Amino acid sequence: MKEEIVIKKAKEEGFLERFFQLGENGTDVRTEILAGFTTFVTMAYIILVNPIILKDAGLDQGAVFMATALAAAISTLFMGLYANYPFALAPGMGLNAFFAYVMVGKMGIPWQTALGAVFLSGIIAVIVTLTGLRELLIKAIPLPLKHAVGAGIGLFIAFIGFKNAGIVVSNPATFVDLGNFKDPGTLLATIGLIITAVLVARGVRGGMLLGIIITTILGIPMGITKIPSTLISAPPSMAPGFLKLDIMGALKVSMYPVIFSLFFADLFDTIGTFVGVASRTGMIDENGNLKRGNKALFADSLGTVIGSLLGTSNTTTYVESAAGVSAGGRTGLTSVVVSLLFIASIIFSPIALAVPSQATAPALIIVGIFMASSLNEIKFSDFYEAFPAFLTAILMPLTFSISLGLAVGFVAYALLMTLSGRSKEVHWVMYILAVTFILYFIYVR
């Protein structure tokens, strides 16, 4: 009996070796499994945070929890099996806030139509990847503007975090003001921010997830966290959000800038994540190109389409995948392990749905800090870089809109370069984008 088990295990490892090319990538089954657990722990906070954010857009919290877990599981599994990359995907931070607080909250777009816009942005991403237009777009947009988009989204979601925490509140005289720290909710969020910051600063694995859990527990005696009646239950229904997207409503002309913003924000975030994480894995060739990059980018693009059908915002590759890579993950087996763990998390929905927004607000702020670090890549000593990049980044939180920051930055770049006699340095695609945004400001807004 023992010999049969050993033979069976050897055969399984042989299959995994051949399918994922473990030896060729300098790894083994044990290392890949450990890497998968590591990646999951560092990004599992999304199954707690995303339902709370999208609930503010009117979606059912339980349905979003299911959509988040399944979108992450399905897209990550596809990434592992199709592209053989150790990358994990889930609904993206920043884009979920844009969905809830700008598209639905500020612009008044019904959440069903907003999901339709997410679907279309995913379809565009798939087409752009399959046709090779992705490379053209990446070449056309100056690197400083790409960094500015990432930083701007970071500032935007950090602002959302401060707002949800009650640390920043509205003030008719000064627009914004500091909140009341005597309020139990604000106090809990502040304590949670300090705890989470210390955990992250000390390099504790899964520091953000642990911070959310500790803050949620502290919220019980403070009367903020409501204790669930059970820790494990049957999965909540997906019916309130599943296939409820309104694609025809998203095809209106007024929705174009929104779809464009979703597409580009997702694209820039993905490219930055891919290059940053892949550089640690030997997946970048001597010309600086990603090996099997088109397959991985296709898997990433398809993730957004899958997520929109399930009922959640843009699904994208997570930079937290770097944690698993650092633990030795080199192949798609790491992603398969992450996928299985997301599926397993579904039965713990009562715990996830009991987490208050004050416990997730610190995660938004800290993720925003990480994303805002892209400002380090911008040469503020060069005004040609600084001016459009600064406008792009700062106007996202100030206008409460990623799309408006993106539009103003692109127009400012094209105008500055043209009026300064440097028009030949601007790619023709940037002129098309700039003119499109100007027409939008004139005739739509």
N, C-alpha and C positions, 0 to 999 in steps of 0.2 A: 504493500500500500504506500509506504513511504517512498519507494523507488518510483512508483507511478506518479506521485505528486512532483518529485524532482524532475522527471522527464517532461511532464506537462508544463512545468514552470520554464524549463529550458526552451521548449517549443514556443511558448508565448514570448519569451525574451527574444528568441530568434526572429519571430514575426515583427516585433517592435523594432528590432535592430535593422531589419531589411526595409520596413516601410518608412521609418523616420531617419534612416541612415545615421544612427547614433554614433557608431565608431568613426565614421567619416567626419563627424562634427565634434569629435573629442568629448563625448559624454556617455552616460549609461542610464539605465532605467531608474535606478535609485536617485541619481542626481536630478533627473527630469521631474520626478514626482515631488522631490523636496522643493525644486524651483517653482513648480505649480502651486504648491501650498503657500509658498512665500509671496508669490504674485497675488494670489487670492486674498490673503490677509491684508495686504497693503491697499487693495482697491475695493474691498467688500463694503466699505462705508457707503458706496453708491446705492446699495439696496436699501439703506436707511434714509439717505438724503433725497434721492430722486422722487420718491412718493410724496414727500412733504412739499417739495418745490412745485411739482405738477398738480398737487391738490389745490394750490392757490390759483391754478388756471381753470379749476372747475372739474378736473378729472377725478374719478373715484380712486381713493388712496390704495385700496386693496388691489384694484385692477392694475394700477401703475406698478405696484410692488411686483406683481406677476410678470408684467411686461418687461420690467427692468431685469429681473432674474433670467427670463427666457431669452430676451434679446442678447444679453451678455453671453448666455450659455450657447445659443445657436451660432452667433457670429464668431465667437471665440473658437468653437469647435470647427467651423469652416476654415478659419485662419490656420488652425493646426493641421487639419487633414489635407487641405488644398494647397496652401502656400508653404507648409512645414516651417512656419515661423513661431518662435516662442513668445508671441504677442497676445495680449488679452484685450478684449473690447467690451464696452458697456456704454450706456447713455452718457454723453459727455457733460462734464461740469462747465458752466458758462453758457453753453447752448441751451441747456434746460432752463436756466434763469432767463435767458433771452426769450425763450418760448413762453414762459409763464408770466413774466413781469413786463415785457415789452409787447410782444405780439398779441397776447391775450389781454393783459392788464392795461397797457397804455394805448395800444392801437385799436383795441376792441374787437380783434379778430376772434371769431368762435374757435374753440379749441379743436373742433373737427376740421375746420379749414386750415388751422395751424399745422395739424398733423398731415394734411394734404400737401402743404408747403414743404414739410420735412421729407415726405415721400418724393416729391419732385426734385428737391435738392440732391437726394440720394440717386435718383435716376440720372440726373445730369452728371454726377460724380462717376457713375458707372460708364456712361457714354464717353466722358472725357478720358477716363482711364483706358478704355478699350480702343479708342481712336488715336491715342497718342497726343491729344490736345493738352493733356496735363503738363507735358514737358514745355509746351509753348507758353502756357499760362505762368508756369513757375519761372521761366526765363523772362517773361514780360514784366512782371511785378518786381520792383527793386527790393533787395534784401532788407533794407531798413524799414520799409513798409510792412513786410512780412513780420518782422520782429515787433513792430508797433501794434499790429493786429493782436498778436498773442498777449502783449503787455496790456493793451486796452481791455481785452476780455478779462484779464486778471484783475485789473482795477475795478471793472464793472461788477464781477461776482463778489469781490471783497466788500464793495459798497452794499450789495444785497445782503451779505452776511452781517455787516454792522447794523443794517436796517432790521433784519429779522431778529437780531439779538436785542434790539432796543437801545443799543449803544449810540446810534445816530438816529435822530428823530427830526421831523419837519418843524420849521419855525417860520411863520409868515414874514418876519422882519429880516431874517438872515438866510432864508431858504432851508438851512439845516442847523442842527444844534446837538449838543451832547445830551444823552438820555438820562433818566433818573435811576441811579444805581441802588436806590432803596426799593425799587420794584423787584419782586422776587424773580421774575423772568429775566430781567436784565442782569441781575446779580448772578443768577445761575449761568447765563451765557458767558459772563465775564470770567467766572471761576473756570468754566469749561475751556475758555480760550487760553487761560494761563496754564492749565493742566496739559492741554493738547500741545501747546507751544513747547513746553518743557520736554514732553515725550518725544516730539519730532526733533527738537534740538539735540537731544541725547542719543538720537539714532535708534530709538526703540522700534523694532519691527512691528508694523501695523499700528504705529503711534496714533494716527488719526482715528482709526476704528476704535482703539482702546480708549481714546479721549472721549468719543461719543458715548461709549458704554458707561464709563465712569460718571460722566456728566448726567446721563439718564438716571443712573442710580442715585446720585446726589439730589436729583429733582424729586424723588419720592417723598422724603421728609419735608421738602419745601412746598409740596402741594402742586408741583408742576407736572410731574410724571404720573400717569394713571397706570396702576399695576394691572397687567392683563390677567384674565381669569385662568388662562392656560399658557404654557410655554410653546407647546406644539399643537398644531391643528391641521385640518385639511386645507389645501391651498385655497385662497380667496378666488372668487369668480373673475374671469377676464372679460366677461360679456360687456360691461359698461364702456370699455375702450377698444376691444378687439374689432378690427375692420371698420371702425367708425370714422375714418378719415374722409374728408370732403375734397376730392381732387379737383373737381370742376370749379369749386369756389376758390381754390388756390390758383387757378389759371387766369384770374383777372389781372389786368395791366398793373393795377396798384400793388399787387403782390410781388411783382418782379424784383424790386430792391430787397424785399424780405428773403425771397428764395435765393437771390444772389449772395446776400450776406451769410445765410446759413451754409451755402455751398463753399464760399471762400474761407469762412472762419473754420469750418471743418477741414478743408483742404490744407490750410496753413498749419493747423494744429497737428494734422496727421503727418505731414512732411517733416515737421520739426521733431515729432516723436520718433518716426521711423529712422531718420538720420542719427538722432542722438542715441537711441537704443541699439540700433544695428551696428554702430561704430564699435560697440563693445563685444560684438559677437563674430566679427570676421565676415559679415554679410555685405560689406562694401568692397567693391573691386578696386583695382589700381586707378581707374578713371573716376572714382568717386560715385559710381552708380550702385544701386542696391541689387544684389543678386536675387533673382526671382522677384524683383520689386513689383512688377506689374501684377503678379499673382496676389501678392500681399495687399497692394493698393485696391485691387478688385474686391478682395475679401472685406476690406475696410469699407468700401463704398456700398457693398451689398448689405453691410450691417445696418446702415441707416435706413435702407428700404425695408428690411425685416423689422426693425424697431418701430417704424411708423405704422406698419400693418398690425403689430401687436398692441400699439397704443402708447408709445413713448417718443421722446425727442431724439435728436441725432445720436446715433450710436457710433462711437469712434474708438480708435486704438488708444490705450491708456499708457501714459508715461510711466506709471507704476510697474509696467512690464519690466522696467530696468531692474527692479528688485529681484525678480526671478532670474533674470540674466546674470545679475551679480552673484546669485546663488548657484550658478552653473548651467542654467537652462539654455539650450542651444537649438532645440528642434520643436516641431509642432506637438510633441508629446507633452511638453510643459503646458501648452494651451489646452490640450484635451483634459488634463487634470484640473485646470482652472474651470473649464466648462462643467465638468462633473460636480465640482464643489458648488457652483452657482445653482445647479439643479437641486442639489441636496439642501441648499439654504431655504428652499421654498416652504418646507414644512415649519419653519420658524417664523412665519409671518406675524403671529401675535406679538412677538418681541419687537420686530421691526416697526409695526404699526403703532406701538406704544411710545416710540421715541419722540420727544417733543422737538419743535423747531429750534428751541434754545440750545439743544444739544448738538444740532447739526450746523448751526450758524458758525461756530468756530472752525469747522472743516472748510466752509466756504471762504472764510477769511484767509486761512492758511494756504489753500489751493490758489487763491488769488495772489498771494505773496510769491509763490513759486512761479506763476505765470508772468507776473510783472517783472521778474528778473530778466526777461528778454530786453528790457531797456538798457541793460549793460552792453548789448551788442550794437547799439546805435551811437554813432559818433556825433555827439551834440556840439562838438567843436566845428563841425561842418554844417553850416546853416542849410545847405541844400538837402541834407539828410534830416536835420533836426526839425525844420519847420513842418513839413508834411507828416513826419512820424509823430511829432508831439501832438499835432491837431488830431490825428487818428486816435492816438491812445487816450488823450484827455477828454475828448468829446464823447467817447463811449459812456463813461460814467456820468458826465455832466448832462448829457441829453437823454440818459437812460436808454440808449439805443446803440447796439453794435453796428447796425446798418448805416446810421447817420454818421458815425465816426469814420466808418470805412469810406463812405461816399465823399465826405468833405476832404479826407486825406488824399484820396485819389485825384480829385479835382485840383486841390492845392498843389500837388506834385506836378501835374501836367502844366498848370498855368505858370508856376514859378520857373520851371525849366524852359518853357517857351518864351516867356517875357524876358528871361535873362540871357537869351541867345544860345541856349543849350538844347534846343528842340531835337537835334539829331541824336542825342543821348537817350531819348525817350522811345521806348518800343511802341510800334503802331497800335498794338492791342491796348496799351494804356490810354491812348487818345480815344479809342472807341469807348472804353469804359468811362472815361471822364465826360465825354459828350453825352453818353447815356444818363449819367447821374445828373448832369446839368439840366437836361430835358425833364428829368424826374422832378427836380426842385421847382422848375418853372410851371409844369403842367399838372403834376400830381399832388404835391404837398400844398 
